[in-house]
Amino acid sequence: MDGRDETAASRFACTERERALFEAGIKMGTIYHQFVGTPVNLDTVESLEEGMRSAISVQPYVESVSIRIDRSRFVRDGDRYSYVSMTGDMIDAVVTIAIGDSKVTAEMRYDQELGYPLMFVSDIC
C-alpha cells in the first residue's frame, strides 16, 4: 500500500472486505447513472462499451470490467434517426474490485422476474 492508499484507508471505519463491497457499489452506480440516456446505435455501440469499460477501469481498486450492451433494441439498416437512448435494462456489466486480500465481484443484469436492472454481489473472496 502506498501513502495515498494508506491515507484513504484511514478514512474508513470498516474492514477491507466491507470497503471492497462499498467500492463495487460505487462502480455499479457509476455505470448505471453515468451512461443511461446515452444515444447509441449499431455503429456506436462497441465504442460506447469500450468507453464505459475505460471509464470504470481507471477508478481505484478495479481489477477487471466487462460491459455488454443488448443489441436487440437497435434498428438494422436504419437512417440518421435510428438510434436509441440507452436504458438500464440494456446493460450487462461485471466489475471485480480488489483491496488487499479482499476481492468482490458485482454484476448488473436485467432481471426478467423482477422487471428491473438488478445490481448484485456475485462473489466475495
HELIX and SHEET records of a PDB file:
HELIX    1   1 GLY A    3  SER A   10  1                                   8    
HELIX    2   2 GLU A   16  PHE A   35  1                                  20    
HELIX    3   3 VAL A   45  SER A   57  1                                  13    
HELIX    4   4 ARG A   71  ARG A   73  5                                   3    
HELIX    5   5 GLY A   88  MET A   90  5                                   3    
SHEET    1   A 2 PRO A  39  VAL A  40  0                                        
SHEET    2   A 2 VAL A  84  SER A  85 -1                                        
SHEET    1   B 4 VAL A  62  ILE A  69  0                                        
SHEET    2   B 4 ILE A  91  ILE A  99 -1                                        
SHEET    3   B 4 SER A 102  ASP A 111 -1                                        
SHEET    4   B 4 TYR A 116  ILE A 124 -1                                        
END                                                                             
